[in-house]
Amino acid sequence: MSMQNPGLPPRTASPLKLEFPQSLAVYDDYAAAQKSVDFLADHKFPVEQCMIVGTDLKRIERITGRLTTGRVALGGALSGVWFGLFIGLIFTLFTEEGALGVILSTVVFGALFGLIWAMVGYAMTRGQRDFSSVTSVVATRYEILVEHKVAAQARELLAQLPGALPDPFAG
C-alpha cells in the first residue's frame, strides 16, 4: 500500500496522460504546435498540463536504391567486418599474445559470416524486393491538449499569439 504526502498533487498512472483533456488548437506541422506551447510557457502558463499529440499518421518509405547481388554481398561483408572487429577487440581483452592476429582472424570470419548471411537472406526473397529504402511514420496534424481546469486560461493566452487561434469549438 502506497501513501502520498497530503501536500503533493496526486500522481497519474502515466506522464503521457492528462485528466479530462480538452483540445486547445490543431496545427498542420509540429513547429507551429511547439511555437504555441512555447508562447504559453513564456507567459507563465503551467505547460506541464499540456500535451502535443500527432494524429493522422502516415508511413512514408523513401526508396534509396536498387538492390543487386553485389550490393547485398558488399553490405553483408562490411557488416560482418564491423561485428568481427568488435568480437576481436573483446577477445584481445582476455588474451596476452597475438592481438593483431586475433583481430584480423575475427574480422575475416566476420566478413565471411556476414556475406553468407546476407546472401542467404537475399536469396530467400526471390527477387520480391530488389530495392533498399528507409521508412518513417509521421503525423499530418498536431493537436494541443490541455487539462480541463486550465483550458479557458490557455485559450485566452493563445488568442494573443498571431496566427495561433485556439479551437473555438473545443471545450
Disulfide bonds with the S-S distance in Angstrom:
none
